[in-house]
């Protein structure tokens, strides 16, 4: 029997070569989970590199942040080449017939899940702007949502700017493009002073590289280095690991990092001093890969602590504790360590199943769950089981999990969510259901316990979440309905 240290090691090692799947149950119900945002990656060197391979490795490490589409732009001897298409990272790279075209000294990339704008190909990133000679002169990749995009789009259109997409990210591109006569740094500064909301951005011109982050640092962005002449920027530190870069630090809220033509090294400029950090708390609970480091905090450790803390908050007598793969496993290990209740990985995940099956009936759709996640009946039959999950959104997949366990013959089910109740949608880069579809916004804990059919139900408290994170300097909007920035006129930024 493996000890907990071995379970932890095996769990983390798996994602070095395989894509992280946060919660396999919720893949079949996209409305029952806070959906992925986007992953961005940027690389710059004074020398030519195999940017084709390195960008591929970095984006593959960020695949969990978006599976709808992928794209890259590469700076190659003063020219920018771009490719983007629907599909997973490796699928898109397989379409590149001449990899040498995408080898240069700088690259940016994006793996996409829709948050603002529809799912047409013209909304895939990176976005780029061309000159009168049909040459790409500017390209960016963006993670987040702007809350004043409609207003800015109208203003730019009134000035004659033509938009080709329906994404708020293009507003950022056009603002930078419009102000390039101020110099690259001046154009970005002017853009940041106009846009509102959440944004982490990487980009390039034909001879410069840049990255910047919003004034609250709501969306993550980390900086690393392969050597003294080669820098990497990414949504998560696991992308740095994938390309052999050392984590240096997080890009600061309100900071621009950039290169200058004919100068070596990476420069930094703070558009606004003493910004208040408010990184999204859900990055630690659910979104980030467990082996990532954000703001100097190890994500896996936070998740283990959440399991220990919810045991302290709501102890219960039970025979085993299990976690929903992949995101619930670290918290289940933490719960086991704190409680002494044995952890058992009894929910077996079929790792060969990719996209969802297409089936015509609800009865058959229910059966898919058992194809993706099947319990070891002998381990749980007649037992009192604690099930640890990252969150409860609509409650439909939680109810389905309870049904699986009951059919396997468990004696008692004690459900623990290691996030507080989600009572409000996100307007800052995460695609969550409307408030009407958030079950905790419409039911008390007792009503939800009865709906799920479990013996006990507990959510991690807000106070305990702040203790685990070590501060209150986070965005807790989905738990409190209080956001670091105004949410804007409406959620749909473009019609």
Secondary structure by P-SEA (a helix, b strand, c coil): cccaaaaaaaaaaaaccccccccccccccccccccccbbbbbbbbccccaaaaaaaaaaaaaccccccccccccccccbbbbbbbcccaaaaaaacccccccccccbbbbbbcccccccccccccccccccccccccccccccbbbcaaaaaaaaaaaaccccccccaaaaaaaaaaaaccccaaaaaaaaaacccccccccccccccccccccccccbbbbbbbccccbbbbcccaaaaaaacccccccccccccccccccccbbbbbbccccccccccccccccccccccccccccaaaaaaaaaaaaaaaccccccccccccccaaaaaaaaaaacccccccccccccccccccccccaaaaaaccccccccccccccccbbbbbccccccaaaaaaaaaaaaaacccbbbbbbcccccccccccccccccccccccccccaaaaaaaacccccccccaaaaaaaacccccccccccccccccccccccccc
